[in-house]
Amino acid sequence: MAPIPLIPELVDKLLGTRFFTKLDVRWGYNNICIQEGNEWKATFKTPLGLFEPTVMTFGLCNTLATFQTFMDTQFVDLTTTGHVVIYLDDILIFATTLDKLVFYMHKVLKHLQELNLFLHPTSVATTWLAASQLTKLWFFPDTA
């Protein structure tokens, strides 16, 4: 399992960038299936009896590290470009030009679609940083 990255190291990668997009994966941990035959290890008691989940739930031992390993493994081709950083269920895409940002954002969104992963619609924002201004452009309206 890969260790969870340190936030200061991730922030250092943003030096010199002007454009960035943050994506938040919806139901992050619930996208990871528990290996068949190991469901009993996550069993918990309810008023209706015992329940064996088939997907990871928050609070299980090593849930964070398992999910980080999943994301790192699935997005290794994008994180090695130096334009994508992943911290658990948050994906940060950044570039020096808007064209590059759109290019990498398209690749990430296509990859998410192939993996059948979903995003929080209100969390998708593109931000442009200039010397003294901060402008947010929301790509998706709140549909919830």
Backbone as CSV, one residue per row, in Angstrom:
resi,resn,N_x,N_y,N_z,CA_x,CA_y,CA_z,C_x,C_y,C_z
1,MET,0.827,-1.173,0.000,0.000,0.000,0.000,0.877,1.244,0.000
2,ALA,0.486,2.199,-0.803,1.219,3.458,-0.867,0.825,4.339,0.314
3,PRO,1.787,5.083,0.855,1.431,5.975,1.958,0.600,7.154,1.450
4,ILE,-0.163,7.733,2.352,-0.936,8.925,2.000,0.058,10.073,1.834
5,PRO,-0.019,10.805,0.725,0.965,11.869,0.477,0.841,13.010,1.479
6,LEU,1.956,13.673,1.723,1.972,14.816,2.619,1.476,16.050,1.870
7,ILE,0.581,16.803,2.480,-0.009,17.962,1.821,1.039,19.004,1.419
8,PRO,2.035,19.328,2.262,3.048,20.314,1.829,3.783,19.892,0.550
9,GLU,4.035,18.600,0.389,4.693,18.117,-0.827,3.786,18.298,-2.047
10,LEU,2.492,18.094,-1.867,1.553,18.274,-2.968,1.426,19.747,-3.345
11,VAL,1.401,20.619,-2.353,1.282,22.054,-2.603,2.515,22.581,-3.333
12,ASP,3.681,22.031,-3.033,4.910,22.454,-3.713,4.829,22.243,-5.226
13,LYS,4.058,21.271,-5.656,3.918,20.990,-7.091,3.142,22.081,-7.821
14,LEU,2.429,22.925,-7.078,1.608,23.972,-7.679,2.403,25.233,-8.019
15,LEU,3.654,25.303,-7.610,4.448,26.501,-7.861,4.503,26.830,-9.349
16,GLY,4.203,28.070,-9.681,4.283,28.530,-11.055,3.033,28.300,-11.882
17,THR,2.009,27.696,-11.297,0.787,27.453,-12.070,-0.179,28.612,-11.875
18,ARG,-0.999,28.846,-12.890,-1.987,29.930,-12.830,-3.407,29.399,-12.845
19,PHE,-3.600,28.214,-13.377,-4.940,27.657,-13.522,-5.003,26.320,-12.799
20,PHE,-6.081,26.097,-12.079,-6.248,24.789,-11.458,-7.727,24.469,-11.308
21,THR,-7.995,23.178,-11.234,-9.346,22.652,-11.062,-9.302,21.610,-9.962
22,LYS,-10.275,21.651,-9.077,-10.371,20.660,-8.010,-11.633,19.837,-8.234
23,LEU,-11.493,18.535,-8.245,-12.622,17.615,-8.401,-12.739,16.788,-7.129
24,ASP,-13.952,16.515,-6.713,-14.208,15.731,-5.513,-14.990,14.488,-5.911
25,VAL,-14.377,13.327,-5.718,-15.015,12.067,-6.093,-16.129,11.755,-5.095
26,ARG,-17.286,11.459,-5.616,-18.450,11.143,-4.785,-18.394,9.675,-4.367
27,TRP,-18.790,9.412,-3.134,-18.817,8.041,-2.584,-17.459,7.358,-2.725
28,GLY,-16.395,8.076,-2.428,-15.040,7.575,-2.623,-14.793,6.158,-2.155
29,TYR,-14.923,5.950,-0.861,-14.593,4.627,-0.314,-15.573,3.562,-0.768
30,ASN,-16.794,3.957,-1.044,-17.811,2.994,-1.457,-17.627,2.522,-2.892
31,ASN,-16.581,2.989,-3.568,-16.267,2.518,-4.917,-15.329,1.313,-4.893
32,ILE,-14.836,0.970,-3.717,-13.884,-0.139,-3.591,-14.616,-1.364,-3.053
33,CYS,-14.642,-2.415,-3.848,-15.295,-3.658,-3.423,-14.403,-4.411,-2.450
34,ILE,-15.030,-5.023,-1.463,-14.308,-5.908,-0.551,-14.117,-7.232,-1.275
35,GLN,-12.916,-7.780,-1.178,-12.607,-9.021,-1.878,-13.607,-10.108,-1.474
36,GLU,-14.104,-10.827,-2.477,-15.082,-11.879,-2.233,-14.524,-12.888,-1.232
37,GLY,-15.334,-13.195,-0.243,-14.915,-14.112,0.809,-14.412,-13.401,2.049
38,ASN,-14.131,-12.108,1.943,-13.644,-11.334,3.084,-14.697,-10.387,3.652
39,GLU,-15.916,-10.476,3.164,-16.969,-9.588,3.647,-17.210,-9.749,5.135
40,TRP,-17.015,-10.950,5.659,-17.259,-11.225,7.073,-16.379,-10.370,7.968
41,LYS,-15.229,-9.932,7.456,-14.306,-9.134,8.265,-14.853,-7.744,8.565
42,ALA,-15.812,-7.279,7.774,-16.397,-5.952,7.974,-17.818,-6.036,8.518
43,THR,-18.231,-7.207,8.985,-19.592,-7.411,9.470,-19.882,-6.530,10.682
44,PHE,-21.087,-5.973,10.694,-21.517,-5.229,11.878,-22.968,-5.577,12.189
45,LYS,-23.337,-5.330,13.445,-24.656,-5.710,13.939,-25.626,-4.548,13.771
46,THR,-26.828,-4.877,13.296,-27.920,-3.905,13.183,-29.117,-4.469,13.939
47,PRO,-30.145,-3.662,14.179,-31.346,-4.200,14.847,-32.007,-5.335,14.061
48,LEU,-31.731,-5.406,12.755,-32.320,-6.455,11.929,-31.405,-7.671,11.763
49,GLY,-30.257,-7.647,12.421,-29.323,-8.769,12.324,-27.947,-8.310,11.861
50,LEU,-27.121,-9.261,11.452,-25.768,-8.950,10.997,-25.784,-8.486,9.543
51,PHE,-24.885,-7.559,9.215,-24.789,-7.037,7.863,-23.352,-7.157,7.388
52,GLU,-23.163,-7.778,6.224,-21.836,-7.915,5.620,-21.772,-6.999,4.401
53,PRO,-21.076,-5.871,4.496,-20.993,-4.972,3.342,-20.150,-5.581,2.225
54,THR,-20.473,-5.227,1.002,-19.708,-5.711,-0.152,-18.723,-4.648,-0.650
55,VAL,-18.843,-3.431,-0.113,-17.910,-2.352,-0.453,-17.331,-1.784,0.830
56,MET,-16.180,-1.105,0.691,-15.543,-0.516,1.862,-16.422,0.575,2.451
57,THR,-16.408,0.654,3.748,-17.109,1.728,4.440,-16.087,2.548,5.206
58,PHE,-16.419,3.797,5.456,-15.515,4.652,6.212,-15.369,4.103,7.620
59,GLY,-14.175,4.099,8.132,-13.942,3.635,9.486,-13.280,2.276,9.576
60,LEU,-13.223,1.544,8.472,-12.504,0.274,8.500,-10.998,0.543,8.594
61,CYS,-10.279,-0.391,9.163,-8.831,-0.262,9.281,-8.199,-0.148,7.884
62,ASN,-7.330,0.824,7.700,-6.596,1.061,6.445,-7.482,1.498,5.277
63,THR,-8.679,1.992,5.563,-9.561,2.457,4.489,-8.907,3.581,3.700
64,LEU,-8.338,4.561,4.400,-7.721,5.702,3.722,-6.563,5.270,2.829
65,ALA,-5.670,4.449,3.368,-4.519,4.002,2.592,-4.936,3.127,1.413
66,THR,-5.948,2.304,1.600,-6.440,1.451,0.513,-7.016,2.300,-0.610
67,PHE,-7.809,3.316,-0.248,-8.398,4.168,-1.269,-7.325,4.999,-1.976
68,GLN,-6.335,5.505,-1.230,-5.254,6.271,-1.843,-4.480,5.384,-2.819
69,THR,-4.228,4.143,-2.454,-3.537,3.211,-3.342,-4.356,2.962,-4.604
70,PHE,-5.664,2.791,-4.449,-6.547,2.603,-5.602,-6.446,3.791,-6.558
71,MET,-6.566,5.004,-6.009,-6.531,6.210,-6.844,-5.156,6.375,-7.502
72,ASP,-4.084,6.151,-6.745,-2.734,6.268,-7.304,-2.518,5.268,-8.435
73,THR,-2.999,4.051,-8.244,-2.839,3.005,-9.249,-3.639,3.318,-10.511
74,GLN,-4.868,3.763,-10.337,-5.738,4.027,-11.485,-5.334,5.268,-12.274
75,PHE,-4.701,6.236,-11.613,-4.370,7.500,-12.264,-2.866,7.716,-12.409
76,VAL,-2.074,6.659,-12.339,-0.618,6.800,-12.394,-0.174,7.464,-13.692
77,ASP,-0.852,7.186,-14.802,-0.473,7.787,-16.077,-0.688,9.296,-16.072
78,LEU,-1.634,9.782,-15.287,-1.914,11.213,-15.229,-1.102,11.927,-14.151
79,THR,-0.856,11.262,-13.030,-0.093,11.908,-11.959,1.377,12.062,-12.324
80,THR,1.883,11.211,-13.197,3.288,11.321,-13.601,3.527,12.464,-14.588
81,THR,2.459,13.070,-15.114,2.621,14.200,-16.035,3.035,15.473,-15.304
82,GLY,2.809,15.511,-13.987,3.120,16.713,-13.230,2.011,17.739,-13.262
83,HIS,0.835,17.374,-13.778,-0.299,18.288,-13.854,-1.501,17.802,-13.052
84,VAL,-1.376,16.652,-12.400,-2.485,16.073,-11.636,-1.949,15.578,-10.291
85,VAL,-2.649,15.955,-9.231,-2.320,15.510,-7.873,-3.582,14.911,-7.281
86,ILE,-3.426,13.773,-6.606,-4.578,13.120,-5.986,-4.310,12.951,-4.502
87,TYR,-5.272,13.419,-3.704,-5.215,13.236,-2.258,-6.560,12.643,-1.840
88,LEU,-6.549,11.343,-1.598,-7.743,10.583,-1.256,-8.825,10.769,-2.320
89,ASP,-9.937,11.431,-2.002,-10.999,11.567,-3.009,-10.989,12.933,-3.688
90,ASP,-9.921,13.697,-3.517,-9.782,14.995,-4.171,-8.750,14.910,-5.287
91,ILE,-9.119,15.417,-6.453,-8.226,15.439,-7.603,-7.972,16.895,-7.954
92,LEU,-6.706,17.278,-7.997,-6.331,18.646,-8.349,-5.585,18.609,-9.676
93,ILE,-6.120,19.353,-10.647,-5.516,19.452,-11.979,-5.015,20.881,-12.116
94,PHE,-3.779,21.059,-12.564,-3.227,22.403,-12.631,-2.318,22.541,-13.846
95,ALA,-2.196,23.779,-14.336,-1.376,24.041,-15.519,-1.029,25.525,-15.578
96,THR,-0.076,25.841,-16.430,0.326,27.227,-16.612,-0.544,27.939,-17.635
97,THR,-1.221,27.184,-18.504,-2.112,27.793,-19.497,-3.489,27.147,-19.406
98,LEU,-4.480,27.880,-19.837,-5.848,27.362,-19.809,-6.012,26.189,-20.777
99,ASP,-5.325,26.242,-21.915,-5.411,25.139,-22.883,-4.904,23.831,-22.286
100,LYS,-3.785,23.894,-21.566,-3.248,22.690,-20.928,-4.196,22.193,-19.842
101,LEU,-4.780,23.120,-19.097,-5.713,22.728,-18.048,-6.906,21.990,-18.638
102,VAL,-7.469,22.517,-19.696,-8.616,21.876,-20.351,-8.216,20.502,-20.886
103,PHE,-7.020,20.391,-21.461,-6.529,19.119,-21.985,-6.462,18.058,-20.880
104,TYR,-5.826,18.407,-19.750,-5.683,17.435,-18.664,-7.007,17.183,-17.950
105,MET,-7.847,18.201,-17.871,-9.156,17.996,-17.256,-9.979,17.014,-18.086
106,HIS,-9.918,17.148,-19.405,-10.627,16.219,-20.284,-10.122,14.791,-20.068
107,LYS,-8.801,14.621,-19.961,-8.240,13.283,-19.744,-8.699,12.697,-18.412
108,VAL,-8.696,13.515,-17.358,-9.118,13.034,-16.038,-10.594,12.661,-16.056
109,LEU,-11.428,13.512,-16.632,-12.862,13.217,-16.680,-13.161,11.959,-17.494
110,LYS,-12.438,11.770,-18.591,-12.602,10.559,-19.396,-12.203,9.321,-18.587
111,HIS,-11.104,9.441,-17.850,-10.630,8.330,-17.020,-11.636,8.020,-15.904
112,LEU,-12.187,9.050,-15.285,-13.206,8.843,-14.252,-14.427,8.123,-14.829
113,GLN,-14.813,8.512,-16.038,-15.960,7.877,-16.693,-15.674,6.409,-16.964
114,GLU,-14.471,6.088,-17.423,-14.103,4.695,-17.693,-14.130,3.855,-16.414
115,LEU,-13.775,4.478,-15.274,-13.760,3.772,-13.990,-15.121,3.782,-13.298
116,ASN,-16.099,4.457,-13.926,-17.436,4.575,-13.358,-17.410,5.269,-11.994
117,LEU,-16.556,6.291,-11.873,-16.479,7.106,-10.668,-17.235,8.407,-10.923
118,PHE,-17.899,8.923,-9.899,-18.721,10.115,-10.037,-18.164,11.254,-9.205
119,LEU,-18.534,12.481,-9.575,-18.067,13.676,-8.882,-19.225,14.384,-8.210
120,HIS,-18.912,15.135,-7.147,-19.885,16.056,-6.568,-20.034,17.195,-7.562
121,PRO,-21.219,17.437,-8.103,-21.381,18.475,-9.136,-20.957,19.859,-8.682
122,THR,-21.185,20.211,-7.432,-20.852,21.560,-6.980,-19.382,21.722,-6.639
123,SER,-18.623,20.644,-6.658,-17.217,20.760,-6.280,-16.314,21.020,-7.476
124,VAL,-16.869,21.013,-8.669,-16.049,21.183,-9.858,-15.917,22.671,-10.147
125,ALA,-14.772,23.208,-9.828,-14.544,24.640,-10.034,-13.186,24.850,-10.675
126,THR,-13.118,25.798,-11.587,-11.840,26.178,-12.172,-11.500,27.558,-11.651
127,THR,-10.280,27.720,-11.239,-9.866,28.985,-10.672,-8.672,29.532,-11.430
128,TRP,-8.717,30.823,-11.724,-7.613,31.499,-12.384,-6.998,32.461,-11.395
129,LEU,-5.719,32.335,-11.178,-5.027,33.218,-10.250,-4.182,34.209,-11.025
130,ALA,-4.415,35.461,-10.815,-3.570,36.510,-11.372,-2.905,37.212,-10.188
131,ALA,-2.144,38.255,-10.465,-1.374,38.926,-9.424,-2.221,39.280,-8.206
132,SER,-3.357,39.904,-8.402,-4.154,40.298,-7.245,-5.628,39.959,-7.399
133,GLN,-5.945,39.024,-8.251,-7.363,38.691,-8.409,-7.573,37.193,-8.383
134,LEU,-8.752,36.821,-7.974,-9.137,35.412,-7.886,-10.529,35.313,-8.485
135,THR,-10.668,34.541,-9.535,-11.952,34.401,-10.212,-12.322,32.929,-10.271
136,LYS,-13.531,32.601,-9.868,-13.988,31.208,-9.935,-15.020,31.075,-11.037
137,LEU,-14.859,30.031,-11.835,-15.823,29.700,-12.881,-16.392,28.327,-12.542
138,TRP,-17.671,28.238,-12.324,-18.295,26.963,-11.970,-18.744,26.266,-13.248
139,PHE,-18.260,25.040,-13.462,-18.611,24.295,-14.665,-19.977,23.635,-14.557
140,PHE,-20.362,23.208,-13.378,-21.618,22.487,-13.215,-22.486,23.207,-12.184
141,PRO,-23.746,23.463,-12.496,-24.638,24.069,-11.498,-25.002,23.042,-10.438
142,ASP,-25.477,23.536,-9.332,-25.918,22.659,-8.257,-27.200,21.967,-8.699
143,THR,-27.118,20.649,-8.931,-28.289,19.899,-9.406,-28.906,19.057,-8.313
144,ALA,-28.328,19.128,-7.120,-28.826,18.293,-6.019,-30.100,18.825,-5.432
